[in-house]
Amino acid sequence: MSWWAGKRVLVTGGAGFLGSRVAAKVRERGASGVFTPRSREFDLTRREDVEKCLEASRPDVVIHAAAKVGGIGANRLHPGSFFRDNALMGIHLIEACCVRAKARPLARFVCLGTICAYPKFTPVPFREENLWNGYPDETNAPYGIAKKALLVMLQGYRKEYGFEGIYLLPVNLYGPGDSLYPEASHVIPAMTRKFVEARETGRDEVTLWGDGSPTREFLYVVDAADGIVAAAERYGGADPVNLGSGEEISIRDLAETVRKATGFDGRIVWDASKPNGQPRRRLDVSKSRELFGWSASTPMAEGLRKTVEWFEAHRPGDTVAPHGR
């Protein structure tokens, strides 16, 4: 019988890019009710709204996927609000769930962290035990530190109150349905949009930020949702766990791959006056295999093809709002 059968599940950010996939998978596995609150209904940065959300959902499982997110540009423009909103959402939710758990214990509380929490010069591959060995990259440190503080809170509440929350560290996500809102989009949707629009308008070049030298690891969003669901079912430990593909690609090589996938035959100009961000990112993903039997399954070429196909079919405009997570 499914672990989810008969359980009520709250997925914060459940209408967003990642959260919607998590909610769908939980429904498929037989949860008796899946609650996906919208920010216009419940502002999770407000304690009273968090209390109302929990009262309405009465969850057995909470998956905290809501976040205020964006690329390097958005992080540079909004460091204060990125720290404040991400910290407040997590703090209020953990505290309220801990208090409620005294009367009705949760089967699981799952908190999603971020790869941005790792130090700027973390040895590659990033291992969970290196999480505290330095300051994050300055371009997104407020976001990364706010999310990492929630790990400290969960571990402290586990020790003091017996609240058994788990903490996952997903790497950069991509896939169909990602935000294309200019200020909020991450590197793959931003590149896709630029190349497709350049192709259609007949431009012969596209300018991208940085010099193309940094490396990144990407995880297909459906694989990420599978990993989160697997962790909720099978993992109950205090230590953070990476979720990633374990594959590394330079931004320059990524740009060439996306350029070819979109059919743009012009040239790429690198604007080195713009920040590169963290020099390298690749995770050690051995713990997710060992602790809850999960590993990524979608090759990047296939994931990129599906992402470009989605963009070509849907062509959302600038009115697409930033998503949760």
C-alpha positions as semicolon CSV with decimal commas, in nm:
position;residue;x (nm);y (nm);z (nm)
1;M;0,000;0,000;0,000
2;S;0,132;0,346;-0,086
3;W;0,297;0,541;0,198
4;W;0,086;0,838;0,088
5;A;-0,250;0,662;0,110
6;G;-0,487;0,842;0,345
7;K;-0,247;1,131;0,409
8;R;-0,330;1,498;0,369
9;V;-0,041;1,686;0,211
10;L;0,043;2,057;0,210
11;V;0,276;2,163;-0,073
12;T;0,375;2,529;-0,038
13;G;0,460;2,674;-0,377
14;G;0,239;2,397;-0,513
15;A;0,129;2,604;-0,812
16;G;0,488;2,680;-0,910
17;F;0,741;2,524;-1,143
18;L;0,863;2,252;-0,906
19;G;0,580;2,245;-0,652
20;S;0,316;2,166;-0,914
21;R;0,513;1,855;-1,019
22;V;0,552;1,746;-0,658
23;A;0,179;1,792;-0,593
24;A;0,091;1,590;-0,904
25;K;0,317;1,302;-0,802
26;V;0,177;1,295;-0,449
27;R;-0,177;1,278;-0,593
28;E;-0,071;0,991;-0,819
29;R;0,057;0,803;-0,516
30;G;-0,279;0,813;-0,343
31;A;-0,275;1,103;-0,096
32;S;-0,626;1,168;0,034
33;G;-0,594;1,542;-0,016
34;V;-0,328;1,774;-0,160
35;F;-0,343;2,141;-0,060
36;T;-0,155;2,391;-0,279
37;P;-0,214;2,741;-0,135
38;R;-0,162;3,051;-0,350
39;S;0,010;3,361;-0,219
40;R;-0,300;3,571;-0,282
41;E;-0,485;3,345;-0,035
42;F;-0,211;3,296;0,224
43;D;0,095;3,520;0,257
44;L;0,341;3,278;0,415
45;T;0,567;3,562;0,529
46;R;0,291;3,642;0,784
47;R;0,257;3,413;1,086
48;E;-0,120;3,454;1,102
49;D;-0,157;3,345;0,739
50;V;0,060;3,040;0,801
51;E;-0,164;2,944;1,093
52;K;-0,473;2,985;0,874
53;C;-0,313;2,778;0,597
54;L;-0,239;2,492;0,836
55;E;-0,586;2,509;0,984
56;A;-0,740;2,487;0,637
57;S;-0,516;2,203;0,516
58;R;-0,471;1,996;0,837
59;P;-0,170;1,820;0,682
60;D;-0,002;1,494;0,772
61;V;0,288;1,583;0,541
62;V;0,429;1,929;0,465
63;I;0,658;1,992;0,167
64;H;0,793;2,346;0,176
65;A;0,872;2,431;-0,187
66;A;0,768;2,798;-0,182
67;A;1,049;3,048;-0,232
68;K;1,124;3,390;-0,370
69;V;1,370;3,308;-0,648
70;G;1,541;3,452;-0,952
71;G;1,859;3,465;-1,155
72;I;2,171;3,670;-1,083
73;G;2,003;3,992;-1,195
74;A;1,705;3,950;-0,962
75;N;1,929;3,855;-0,671
76;R;2,140;4,167;-0,722
77;L;1,833;4,390;-0,737
78;H;1,649;4,243;-0,437
79;P;1,898;4,107;-0,180
80;G;1,697;4,235;0,115
81;S;1,358;4,100;0,013
82;F;1,510;3,770;-0,106
83;F;1,659;3,719;0,242
84;R;1,354;3,846;0,432
85;D;1,082;3,659;0,244
86;N;1,262;3,324;0,226
87;A;1,363;3,336;0,591
88;L;1,019;3,441;0,714
89;M;0,828;3,180;0,515
90;G;1,042;2,899;0,648
91;I;1,066;3,021;1,006
92;H;0,692;3,074;1,042
93;L;0,607;2,741;0,880
94;I;0,854;2,533;1,084
95;E;0,748;2,698;1,411
96;A;0,376;2,659;1,343
97;C;0,415;2,296;1,231
98;C;0,624;2,214;1,537
99;V;0,360;2,359;1,769
100;R;0,078;2,172;1,591
101;A;0,277;1,849;1,591
102;K;0,247;1,829;1,970
103;A;-0,123;1,756;1,926
104;R;-0,109;1,582;1,589
105;P;0,237;1,456;1,484
106;L;0,341;1,504;1,122
107;A;0,446;1,201;0,919
108;R;0,709;1,420;0,751
109;F;0,818;1,783;0,712
110;V;1,030;1,836;0,399
111;C;1,218;2,163;0,354
112;L;1,382;2,248;0,023
113;G;1,708;2,437;0,042
114;T;1,923;2,559;-0,246
115;I;2,256;2,496;-0,414
116;C;2,322;2,869;-0,357
117;A;2,381;2,792;0,010
118;Y;2,718;2,630;-0,064
119;P;3,039;2,836;-0,022
120;K;3,164;3,016;-0,331
121;F;3,476;2,803;-0,355
122;T;3,343;2,466;-0,244
123;P;3,560;2,174;-0,360
124;V;3,399;1,990;-0,651
125;P;3,194;1,776;-0,623
126;F;2,998;1,957;-0,351
127;R;2,956;1,729;-0,048
128;E;2,698;1,801;0,219
129;E;2,965;1,816;0,491
130;N;3,125;2,118;0,313
131;L;2,812;2,331;0,341
132;W;2,955;2,549;0,620
133;N;3,314;2,587;0,497
134;G;3,283;2,943;0,364
135;Y;3,060;3,226;0,247
136;P;2,826;3,176;-0,054
137;D;2,881;3,356;-0,383
138;E;2,804;3,723;-0,331
139;T;2,556;3,738;-0,620
140;N;2,302;3,523;-0,434
141;A;2,433;3,500;-0,076
142;P;2,123;3,656;0,090
143;Y;1,898;3,395;-0,069
144;G;2,138;3,110;0,005
145;I;2,195;3,209;0,368
146;A;1,823;3,256;0,435
147;K;1,753;2,905;0,309
148;K;2,052;2,757;0,495
149;A;1,930;2,914;0,819
150;L;1,624;2,689;0,791
151;L;1,852;2,384;0,812
152;V;1,989;2,519;1,141
153;M;1,636;2,574;1,267
154;L;1,525;2,222;1,171
155;Q;1,827;2,060;1,333
156;G;1,779;2,271;1,646
157;Y;1,408;2,190;1,668
158;R;1,482;1,821;1,616
159;K;1,726;1,826;1,909
160;E;1,516;2,039;2,144
161;Y;1,157;1,949;2,052
162;G;1,185;1,620;1,864
163;F;1,054;1,779;1,541
164;E;1,176;1,553;1,262
165;G;1,205;1,774;0,956
166;I;1,431;1,681;0,664
167;Y;1,628;1,917;0,442
168;L;1,708;1,869;0,072
169;L;1,948;2,066;-0,149
170;P;1,829;2,067;-0,512
171;V;2,071;2,185;-0,778
172;N;1,967;2,428;-1,056
173;L;1,638;2,311;-1,209
174;Y;1,512;2,336;-1,567
175;G;1,230;2,206;-1,782
176;P;0,894;2,292;-1,939
177;G;0,694;2,550;-1,748
178;D;0,989;2,741;-1,603
179;S;0,948;3,113;-1,548
180;L;1,024;3,329;-1,851
181;Y;0,958;3,655;-1,669
182;P;1,272;3,855;-1,758
183;E;1,369;3,950;-1,402
184;A;1,304;3,607;-1,251
185;S;1,419;3,358;-1,514
186;H;1,720;3,133;-1,466
187;V;1,992;3,062;-1,719
188;I;1,829;2,794;-1,940
189;P;1,489;2,965;-1,993
190;A;1,665;3,300;-2,034
191;M;1,894;3,157;-2,304
192;T;1,605;2,978;-2,475
193;R;1,403;3,296;-2,496
194;K;1,693;3,505;-2,626
195;F;1,788;3,257;-2,898
196;V;1,432;3,196;-3,019
197;E;1,352;3,568;-3,031
198;A;1,680;3,640;-3,212
199;R;1,603;3,370;-3,468
200;E;1,255;3,505;-3,531
201;T;1,361;3,868;-3,561
202;G;1,656;3,788;-3,787
203;R;1,927;3,911;-3,550
204;D;2,272;3,768;-3,611
205;E;2,400;3,775;-3,252
206;V;2,290;3,726;-2,892
207;T;2,464;3,876;-2,589
208;L;2,495;3,667;-2,274
209;W;2,623;3,762;-1,928
210;G;2,975;3,680;-1,809
211;D;3,252;3,507;-2,001
212;G;3,097;3,159;-2,024
213;S;3,364;2,993;-1,807
214;P;3,160;2,896;-1,498
215;T;3,024;2,543;-1,481
216;R;2,682;2,438;-1,362
217;E;2,487;2,124;-1,292
218;F;2,123;2,103;-1,393
219;L;1,840;1,875;-1,284
220;Y;1,527;1,814;-1,489
221;V;1,228;1,932;-1,288
222;V;1,037;1,602;-1,311
223;D;1,341;1,417;-1,175
224;A;1,362;1,669;-0,889
225;A;0,999;1,605;-0,798
226;D;1,065;1,229;-0,798
227;G;1,359;1,284;-0,562
228;I;1,155;1,493;-0,320
229;V;0,875;1,238;-0,309
230;A;1,124;0,955;-0,257
231;A;1,291;1,144;0,031
232;A;0,955;1,213;0,195
233;E;0,871;0,842;0,182
234;R;1,204;0,693;0,289
235;Y;1,429;0,946;0,466
236;G;1,398;1,077;0,819
237;G;1,749;1,193;0,906
238;A;1,884;1,526;1,033
239;D;2,158;1,567;0,771
240;P;2,098;1,764;0,450
241;V;2,095;1,566;0,126
242;N;2,189;1,685;-0,224
243;L;1,953;1,632;-0,518
244;G;2,124;1,656;-0,856
245;S;2,229;1,484;-1,175
246;G;2,600;1,473;-1,092
247;E;2,684;1,610;-1,440
248;E;2,872;1,938;-1,497
249;I;2,864;2,164;-1,805
250;S;3,023;2,502;-1,872
251;I;2,793;2,795;-1,942
252;R;2,970;2,837;-2,278
253;D;2,898;2,477;-2,379
254;L;2,543;2,507;-2,246
255;A;2,486;2,816;-2,459
256;E;2,603;2,632;-2,771
257;T;2,375;2,338;-2,692
258;V;2,070;2,562;-2,638
259;R;2,158;2,770;-2,946
260;K;2,155;2,458;-3,165
261;A;1,836;2,326;-3,002
262;T;1,653;2,651;-3,083
263;G;1,777;2,666;-3,443
264;F;1,953;3,001;-3,399
265;D;2,255;3,013;-3,632
266;G;2,401;3,349;-3,525
267;R;2,693;3,413;-3,295
268;I;2,714;3,449;-2,918
269;V;2,873;3,760;-2,764
270;W;2,989;3,733;-2,403
271;D;2,957;4,046;-2,188
272;A;3,241;4,001;-1,939
273;S;3,141;4,321;-1,755
274;K;2,850;4,123;-1,610
275;P;2,903;3,879;-1,318
276;N;2,975;3,512;-1,373
277;G;2,839;3,393;-1,040
278;Q;2,990;3,095;-0,860
279;P;3,287;2,948;-1,055
280;R;3,181;2,581;-1,045
281;R;2,884;2,373;-0,935
282;R;2,860;1,996;-0,931
283;L;2,711;1,789;-0,651
284;D;2,811;1,463;-0,493
285;V;2,481;1,278;-0,523
286;S;2,579;0,953;-0,355
287;K;2,373;1,013;-0,039
288;S;2,041;1,035;-0,223
289;R;2,108;0,692;-0,375
290;E;2,221;0,542;-0,046
291;L;1,959;0,694;0,186
292;F;1,642;0,679;-0,022
293;G;1,729;0,504;-0,346
294;W;1,691;0,796;-0,585
295;S;1,899;0,917;-0,879
296;A;1,823;1,139;-1,179
297;S;1,714;0,962;-1,497
298;T;1,662;1,229;-1,766
299;P;1,962;1,296;-1,995
300;M;2,026;1,666;-2,041
301;A;1,990;1,650;-2,420
302;E;1,639;1,507;-2,378
303;G;1,545;1,756;-2,107
304;L;1,664;2,053;-2,315
305;R;1,473;1,928;-2,619
306;K;1,152;1,908;-2,416
307;T;1,215;2,253;-2,269
308;V;1,265;2,416;-2,611
309;E;0,962;2,234;-2,753
310;W;0,750;2,364;-2,467
311;F;0,867;2,720;-2,524
312;E;0,798;2,700;-2,898
313;A;0,448;2,561;-2,835
314;H;0,338;2,796;-2,560
315;R;0,531;3,117;-2,623
316;P;0,439;3,288;-2,295
317;G;0,500;3,661;-2,290
318;D;0,651;3,904;-2,042
319;T;0,340;3,880;-1,826
320;V;0,437;3,537;-1,697
321;A;0,492;3,599;-1,325
322;P;0,784;3,467;-1,119
323;H;0,708;3,127;-0,970
324;G;0,759;2,973;-0,628
325;R;1,089;2,777;-0,597
